[in-house]
Amino acid sequence: MELINTTTDIKFFGRPDVVQSDCVAITFHVPSTGNPVNVNGFNIAPGNSLVIDQSTGHIDRSKYQFTFLTGLGNNELYVFRVLLK
C-alpha cells in the first residue's frame, strides 16, 4: 500500500463564513466556551465536533456554510482540513 502525503490546515473563525473543503477530511470543532454552530443544516453543540472523512482516494469538493447560533459563549469555530500534499 502506497502512502499518501498530506498536510493539515487549521483555521479559526469568529464570524459566519463559507469553507471550500478540497480535502480528504474536514473537522468542524466548537470549543466548550463557544456558541453552537450550524454547518450546512447540521447543528454542533459547544464542546463537540463534526468530522467528515472520505474513503481512500477520494477528495471532498463540498462548500460548507456555517453560522453561529445564539448561546452563552463566544463565536468560536476551528476548522481542520487534511489536504493532499
N, CA, C and O atoms as a MOPAC input file, in Angstrom:
PM7 MOZYME 1SCF
protein

 N      0.84100 1    -1.18200 1     0.00000 1
 C      0.00000 1     0.00000 1     0.00000 1
 C      0.88700 1     1.24500 1     0.00000 1
 O      1.75800 1     1.40200 1     0.85600 1
 N      0.65500 1     2.10800 1    -0.95300 1
 C      1.44400 1     3.32900 1    -1.06900 1
 C      0.89400 1     4.40500 1    -0.13300 1
 O     -0.31500 1     4.62900 1    -0.07400 1
 N      1.78400 1     5.05900 1     0.58800 1
 C      1.36800 1     6.13100 1     1.49000 1
 C      1.08900 1     7.40700 1     0.70700 1
 O      1.75600 1     7.69600 1    -0.28700 1
 N      0.11200 1     8.15700 1     1.15700 1
 C     -0.24800 1     9.42700 1     0.54400 1
 C      0.23900 1    10.54700 1     1.45500 1
 O     -0.00700 1    10.52600 1     2.66100 1
 N      0.93100 1    11.52400 1     0.87300 1
 C      1.41900 1    12.66600 1     1.64200 1
 C      0.29600 1    13.68000 1     1.84500 1
 O     -0.38600 1    14.06900 1     0.89600 1
 N      0.11600 1    14.09700 1     3.08800 1
 C     -0.90400 1    15.08400 1     3.41300 1
 C     -0.31700 1    16.16400 1     4.31500 1
 O      0.76300 1    16.00800 1     4.88400 1
 N     -1.04900 1    17.25000 1     4.42700 1
 C     -0.72500 1    18.31700 1     5.36900 1
 C     -2.03400 1    18.75100 1     6.02300 1
 O     -3.09900 1    18.62800 1     5.41900 1
 N     -1.96000 1    19.25000 1     7.23400 1
 C     -3.16100 1    19.66600 1     7.94800 1
 C     -3.21300 1    21.18400 1     8.04900 1
 O     -2.26300 1    21.82500 1     8.49800 1
 N     -4.33300 1    21.74200 1     7.62500 1
 C     -4.58500 1    23.18800 1     7.66800 1
 C     -5.58000 1    23.44700 1     8.79600 1
 O     -6.64100 1    22.82600 1     8.84000 1
 N     -5.24400 1    24.35800 1     9.70500 1
 C     -6.11800 1    24.68000 1    10.83400 1
 C     -6.44000 1    26.16800 1    10.78500 1
 O     -5.54000 1    27.00600 1    10.72700 1
 N     -7.73600 1    26.49000 1    10.80800 1
 C     -8.15400 1    27.89900 1    10.78400 1
 C     -9.19200 1    28.14100 1    11.87600 1
 O    -10.00200 1    27.27400 1    12.20200 1
 N     -9.13600 1    29.35100 1    12.42600 1
 C    -10.10300 1    29.79900 1    13.42600 1
 C    -11.06700 1    30.77200 1    12.76900 1
 O    -10.65800 1    31.61500 1    11.97100 1
 N    -12.35500 1    30.65400 1    13.10500 1
 C    -13.37600 1    31.57000 1    12.59700 1
 C    -14.17900 1    32.12000 1    13.76600 1
 O    -14.50400 1    31.39200 1    14.70400 1
 N    -14.49600 1    33.41100 1    13.70600 1
 C    -15.29900 1    34.06200 1    14.72400 1
 C    -16.52400 1    34.73800 1    14.15200 1
 O    -17.22800 1    35.47000 1    14.84800 1
 N    -16.77600 1    34.48600 1    12.86700 1
 C    -17.96500 1    35.03500 1    12.21000 1
 C    -18.40900 1    34.06800 1    11.11900 1
 O    -17.61100 1    33.24400 1    10.67100 1
 N    -19.66400 1    34.14800 1    10.68100 1
 C    -20.16400 1    33.23800 1     9.64900 1
 C    -19.31100 1    33.31900 1     8.38200 1
 O    -18.79200 1    34.37900 1     8.03400 1
 N    -19.17800 1    32.19000 1     7.70700 1
 C    -18.34000 1    32.14700 1     6.50800 1
 C    -18.66200 1    30.89000 1     5.71100 1
 O    -19.54100 1    30.11400 1     6.08700 1
 N    -17.94800 1    30.69600 1     4.61400 1
 C    -18.05400 1    29.50400 1     3.78300 1
 C    -16.64700 1    28.95000 1     3.60800 1
 O    -15.70500 1    29.70100 1     3.35400 1
 N    -16.50800 1    27.63200 1     3.74400 1
 C    -15.21500 1    26.97000 1     3.56500 1
 C    -15.33200 1    26.00500 1     2.39000 1
 O    -16.24600 1    25.18200 1     2.34200 1
 N    -14.40700 1    26.11000 1     1.45000 1
 C    -14.29400 1    25.13800 1     0.35500 1
 C    -13.39100 1    24.02800 1     0.86700 1
 O    -12.24300 1    24.28500 1     1.22800 1
 N    -13.88900 1    22.80500 1     0.90300 1
 C    -13.11400 1    21.74000 1     1.54000 1
 C    -11.88900 1    21.33700 1     0.72300 1
 O    -10.76700 1    21.51300 1     1.19600 1
 N    -12.06300 1    20.80300 1    -0.48400 1
 C    -10.94800 1    20.33800 1    -1.32200 1
 C     -9.94100 1    19.52300 1    -0.51500 1
 O     -8.73500 1    19.75600 1    -0.59600 1
 N    -10.44600 1    18.56800 1     0.26200 1
 C     -9.57900 1    17.82100 1     1.16500 1
 C    -10.07200 1    16.38500 1     1.32700 1
 O    -11.14800 1    16.02400 1     0.84900 1
 N     -9.27100 1    15.58000 1     2.00400 1
 C     -9.66200 1    14.18600 1     2.24700 1
 C    -10.41700 1    14.03600 1     3.56100 1
 O    -11.10800 1    13.03800 1     3.76800 1
 N    -10.29100 1    15.02400 1     4.45500 1
 C    -11.03600 1    15.01500 1     5.72200 1
 C    -11.16700 1    16.45000 1     6.22100 1
 O    -10.26300 1    17.26700 1     6.05000 1
 N    -12.30300 1    16.73900 1     6.83600 1
 C    -12.52700 1    18.06700 1     7.40600 1
 C    -13.25700 1    17.89600 1     8.74000 1
 O    -14.16700 1    17.07700 1     8.86700 1
 N    -12.83900 1    18.68600 1     9.72700 1
 C    -13.45400 1    18.65100 1    11.05200 1
 C    -13.82800 1    20.06300 1    11.45400 1
 O    -13.02700 1    20.98900 1    11.32800 1
 N    -15.04700 1    20.22200 1    11.93900 1
 C    -15.52300 1    21.49300 1    12.49400 1
 C    -15.61900 1    21.29500 1    13.99800 1
 O    -16.39100 1    20.45500 1    14.46200 1
 N    -14.84900 1    22.05100 1    14.76400 1
 C    -14.83000 1    21.87900 1    16.22300 1
 C    -15.25900 1    23.16600 1    16.90600 1
 O    -14.70300 1    24.23500 1    16.65300 1
 N    -16.26600 1    23.04800 1    17.78400 1
 C    -16.74300 1    24.16500 1    18.59900 1
 C    -16.21200 1    23.96600 1    20.01600 1
 O    -16.57900 1    22.99300 1    20.67500 1
 N    -15.34700 1    24.87700 1    20.50300 1
 C    -14.83600 1    24.74800 1    21.87100 1
 C    -15.97900 1    24.79500 1    22.88900 1
 O    -17.07500 1    25.26500 1    22.58300 1
 N    -15.71700 1    24.31300 1    24.07600 1
 C    -16.74300 1    24.30000 1    25.12700 1
 C    -17.17500 1    25.71200 1    25.51600 1
 O    -18.24600 1    25.89000 1    26.09600 1
 N    -16.35900 1    26.71500 1    25.20600 1
 C    -16.68600 1    28.11300 1    25.50400 1
 C    -17.40000 1    28.80400 1    24.34800 1
 O    -17.71100 1    29.99200 1    24.43200 1
 N    -17.66500 1    28.05800 1    23.25600 1
 C    -18.25800 1    28.65300 1    22.05600 1
 C    -19.76400 1    28.56000 1    22.01800 1
 O    -20.38500 1    27.81700 1    22.77900 1
 N    -20.34000 1    29.33900 1    21.10700 1
 C    -21.76700 1    29.24500 1    20.80500 1
 C    -21.99000 1    28.07700 1    19.84600 1
 O    -21.07800 1    27.70300 1    19.10800 1
 N    -23.19100 1    27.49600 1    19.84700 1
 C    -23.48200 1    26.43600 1    18.88200 1
 C    -23.27300 1    26.94800 1    17.44800 1
 O    -23.41200 1    28.14100 1    17.17800 1
 N    -22.93900 1    26.03300 1    16.54600 1
 C    -22.69300 1    26.37200 1    15.14300 1
 C    -23.55000 1    25.47900 1    14.25300 1
 O    -23.72100 1    24.29200 1    14.53200 1
 N    -24.08400 1    26.05600 1    13.18400 1
 C    -24.82300 1    25.29300 1    12.19500 1
 C    -23.96500 1    25.20900 1    10.93800 1
 O    -23.59100 1    26.23200 1    10.36400 1
 N    -23.65100 1    23.97000 1    10.51000 1
 C    -22.85800 1    23.72800 1     9.29900 1
 C    -23.75100 1    23.00200 1     8.29900 1
 O    -24.10600 1    21.84100 1     8.50200 1
 N    -24.10800 1    23.68300 1     7.23100 1
 C    -24.96300 1    23.09700 1     6.17900 1
 C    -26.18100 1    22.37700 1     6.75700 1
 O    -26.54600 1    21.29400 1     6.30100 1
 N    -26.80000 1    22.98500 1     7.75800 1
 C    -28.02000 1    22.42500 1     8.33700 1
 C    -27.81400 1    21.48100 1     9.51500 1
 O    -28.78300 1    20.99200 1    10.09600 1
 N    -26.55700 1    21.22200 1     9.87000 1
 C    -26.26100 1    20.32500 1    10.99400 1
 C    -25.74800 1    21.15500 1    12.16300 1
 O    -24.75600 1    21.87100 1    12.02400 1
 N    -26.41300 1    21.06800 1    13.31600 1
 C    -26.01200 1    21.84100 1    14.49600 1
 C    -24.92000 1    21.12200 1    15.28500 1
 O    -24.98600 1    19.91300 1    15.50400 1
 N    -23.91200 1    21.89100 1    15.70800 1
 C    -22.82500 1    21.37000 1    16.54300 1
 C    -22.87700 1    22.10800 1    17.87500 1
 O    -22.74700 1    23.33100 1    17.92000 1
 N    -23.06500 1    21.36800 1    18.94600 1
 C    -23.12500 1    21.94500 1    20.28800 1
 C    -21.71700 1    22.27700 1    20.78600 1
 O    -20.74100 1    21.68300 1    20.32700 1
 N    -21.60600 1    23.22800 1    21.72700 1
 C    -20.30000 1    23.53800 1    22.31300 1
 C    -19.62800 1    22.28100 1    22.87200 1
 O    -20.27300 1    21.44300 1    23.50100 1
 N    -18.32800 1    22.17100 1    22.62900 1
 C    -17.56800 1    21.02700 1    23.10000 1
 C    -17.62300 1    19.82300 1    22.16600 1
 O    -17.09000 1    18.76100 1    22.48900 1
 N    -18.26400 1    19.98100 1    21.01400 1
 C    -18.41900 1    18.86400 1    20.07400 1
 C    -17.83300 1    19.19100 1    18.70900 1
 O    -17.48200 1    20.33500 1    18.41900 1
 N    -17.73700 1    18.15600 1    17.87700 1
 C    -17.16300 1    18.29600 1    16.54000 1
 C    -18.01500 1    17.56800 1    15.51900 1
 O    -18.74600 1    16.63400 1    15.84800 1
 N    -17.90600 1    18.01100 1    14.27600 1
 C    -18.45600 1    17.31800 1    13.12100 1
 C    -17.26000 1    16.90300 1    12.27900 1
 O    -16.48500 1    17.75100 1    11.83700 1
 N    -17.10500 1    15.58600 1    12.05300 1
 C    -15.97600 1    15.05600 1    11.28900 1
 C    -16.51200 1    14.44200 1    10.00600 1
 O    -17.42100 1    13.61300 1    10.03700 1
 N    -15.93900 1    14.85700 1     8.87000 1
 C    -16.30500 1    14.29700 1     7.56900 1
 C    -15.01900 1    13.76800 1     6.95500 1
 O    -14.08400 1    14.52400 1     6.69200 1
 N    -14.98500 1    12.45000 1     6.73000 1
 C    -13.77600 1    11.77400 1     6.27000 1
 C    -14.10700 1    10.98900 1     5.00700 1
 O    -15.09200 1    10.25200 1     4.96600 1
 N    -13.28500 1    11.15000 1     3.98200 1
 C    -13.50700 1    10.47300 1     2.70900 1
 C    -12.80600 1     9.11500 1     2.68000 1
 O    -11.84000 1     8.88900 1     3.40800 1
 N    -13.29800 1     8.23000 1     1.84200 1
 C    -12.63900 1     6.95000 1     1.61600 1
 C    -11.29700 1     7.20000 1     0.93600 1
 O    -11.08600 1     8.24800 1     0.32600 1
 N    -10.40300 1     6.24100 1     1.04500 1
 C     -9.09800 1     6.34900 1     0.42400 1
 C     -9.24200 1     6.65000 1    -1.07200 1
 O     -9.99700 1     5.98400 1    -1.78000 1
 N     -8.51100 1     7.65600 1    -1.53300 1
 C     -8.52700 1     8.01000 1    -2.94300 1
 C     -9.60700 1     9.00700 1    -3.33400 1
 O     -9.70700 1     9.37100 1    -4.50600 1
 N    -10.41800 1     9.45600 1    -2.38100 1
 C    -11.48400 1    10.41200 1    -2.67700 1
 C    -11.17100 1    11.77100 1    -2.05500 1
 O    -10.54700 1    11.86100 1    -0.99800 1
 N    -11.61900 1    12.82000 1    -2.73300 1
 C    -11.45500 1    14.18100 1    -2.22800 1
 C    -12.82800 1    14.82600 1    -2.13300 1
 O    -13.62100 1    14.74800 1    -3.07100 1
 N    -13.10700 1    15.45500 1    -1.01700 1
 C    -14.36400 1    16.17000 1    -0.79600 1
 C    -14.24100 1    17.55000 1    -1.43600 1
 O    -13.34600 1    18.31900 1    -1.08600 1
 N    -15.12500 1    17.86000 1    -2.36000 1
 C    -15.10600 1    19.15900 1    -3.04800 1
 C    -16.26700 1    20.05600 1    -2.59000 1
 O    -16.61600 1    21.01700 1    -3.27500 1
 N    -16.84900 1    19.74500 1    -1.45500 1
 C    -18.02300 1    20.48000 1    -0.96500 1
 C    -17.66700 1    21.86800 1    -0.45400 1
 O    -16.53600 1    22.15000 1    -0.05700 1
 N    -18.69300 1    22.72500 1    -0.48300 1
 C    -18.61000 1    24.02300 1     0.18700 1
 C    -19.44600 1    23.89200 1     1.45000 1
 O    -20.58400 1    23.42500 1     1.40400 1
 N    -18.88000 1    24.30500 1     2.57600 1
 C    -19.57900 1    24.23200 1     3.84800 1
 C    -19.83100 1    25.64500 1     4.35700 1
 O    -18.90100 1    26.41300 1     4.60400 1
 N    -21.11200 1    25.96700 1     4.50600 1
 C    -21.50400 1    27.27900 1     5.02900 1
 C    -21.84700 1    27.10800 1     6.49700 1
 O    -22.58300 1    26.19500 1     6.87000 1
 N    -21.30700 1    27.99300 1     7.33100 1
 C    -21.61300 1    27.88000 1     8.75300 1
 C    -22.03500 1    29.21700 1     9.32800 1
 O    -21.58500 1    30.27900 1     8.89800 1
 N    -22.91500 1    29.13000 1    10.31700 1
 C    -23.39000 1    30.30300 1    11.04900 1
 C    -23.35300 1    29.98200 1    12.53300 1
 O    -23.42400 1    28.82000 1    12.93300 1
 N    -23.24300 1    31.01300 1    13.33200 1
 C    -23.23300 1    30.85400 1    14.78200 1
 C    -24.65200 1    31.04100 1    15.30500 1
 O    -25.36600 1    31.95200 1    14.88400 1
 N    -25.04900 1    30.17300 1    16.22400 1
 C    -26.37300 1    30.23500 1    16.82400 1
 C    -26.28700 1    30.94900 1    18.16400 1
 O    -25.20300 1    31.13200 1    18.71800 1
 N    -27.42700 1    31.34200 1    18.66800 1
 C    -27.47300 1    32.04200 1    19.94500 1
 C    -27.05400 1    31.11900 1    21.08700 1
 O    -27.50900 1    29.98000 1    21.18000 1
 N    -26.19400 1    31.62200 1    21.93600 1
 C    -25.73800 1    30.85600 1    23.08800 1
 C    -25.14900 1    31.77200 1    24.13300 1
 O    -25.24200 1    32.99400 1    24.01500 1
 N    -24.54700 1    31.20100 1    25.14700 1
 C    -23.97100 1    31.98300 1    26.24000 1
 C    -22.46600 1    32.20100 1    26.06700 1
 O    -21.83700 1    32.86200 1    26.89300 1
 N    -21.89300 1    31.65400 1    25.00800 1
 C    -20.44400 1    31.73900 1    24.81000 1
 C    -20.05000 1    32.75600 1    23.76200 1
 O    -20.75700 1    33.73200 1    23.51100 1
 N    -18.90400 1    32.50200 1    23.15900 1
 C    -18.35300 1    33.35300 1    22.11100 1
 C    -18.49200 1    32.64400 1    20.76900 1
 O    -18.65500 1    31.42500 1    20.71600 1
 N    -18.42700 1    33.41000 1    19.69000 1
 C    -18.43100 1    32.82200 1    18.35700 1
 C    -17.03400 1    32.26700 1    18.08300 1
 O    -16.11300 1    33.01200 1    17.75000 1
 N    -16.89100 1    30.94700 1    18.23000 1
 C    -15.60100 1    30.28300 1    18.08100 1
 C    -15.78700 1    28.98900 1    17.30000 1
 O    -16.59900 1    28.14100 1    17.66900 1
 N    -15.02900 1    28.84500 1    16.21800 1
 C    -15.06500 1    27.61300 1    15.43700 1
 C    -13.67300 1    27.35500 1    14.87500 1
 O    -13.04700 1    28.24700 1    14.30400 1
 N    -13.19800 1    26.12500 1    15.04300 1
 C    -11.93400 1    25.70000 1    14.44300 1
 C    -12.25700 1    24.72200 1    13.32200 1
 O    -13.06600 1    23.81000 1    13.49000 1
 N    -11.61100 1    24.92600 1    12.17300 1
 C    -11.79200 1    24.03000 1    11.03100 1
 C    -10.43700 1    23.40300 1    10.71200 1
 O     -9.46000 1    24.10000 1    10.44200 1
 N    -10.40200 1    22.07200 1    10.75000 1
 C     -9.19200 1    21.29900 1    10.44300 1
 C     -9.43500 1    20.61700 1     9.09000 1
 O    -10.42400 1    19.90400 1     8.91800 1
 N     -8.53400 1    20.84000 1     8.13700 1
 C     -8.63400 1    20.17700 1     6.83200 1
 C     -7.37500 1    19.37800 1     6.57200 1
 O     -6.26700 1    19.89800 1     6.71100 1
 N     -7.53500 1    18.11400 1     6.19500 1
 C     -6.40800 1    17.27100 1     5.80000 1
 C     -6.33000 1    17.33800 1     4.27200 1
 O     -7.21000 1    16.85100 1     3.56300 1
 N     -5.24800 1    17.95700 1     3.79100 1
 C     -5.08400 1    18.22600 1     2.35700 1
 C     -4.02700 1    17.30800 1     1.74700 1
 O     -3.06200 1    16.92600 1     2.40900 1
 N     -4.22100 1    16.96600 1     0.49000 1
 C     -3.16600 1    16.23400 1    -0.22400 1
 C     -2.00300 1    17.18600 1    -0.44700 1
 O     -2.19100 1    18.36800 1    -0.73400 1
 N     -0.82100 1    16.65700 1    -0.31300 1
 C      0.37000 1    17.49200 1    -0.45700 1
 C      0.90200 1    17.42900 1    -1.86400 1
 O      1.90500 1    18.07200 1    -2.17500 1

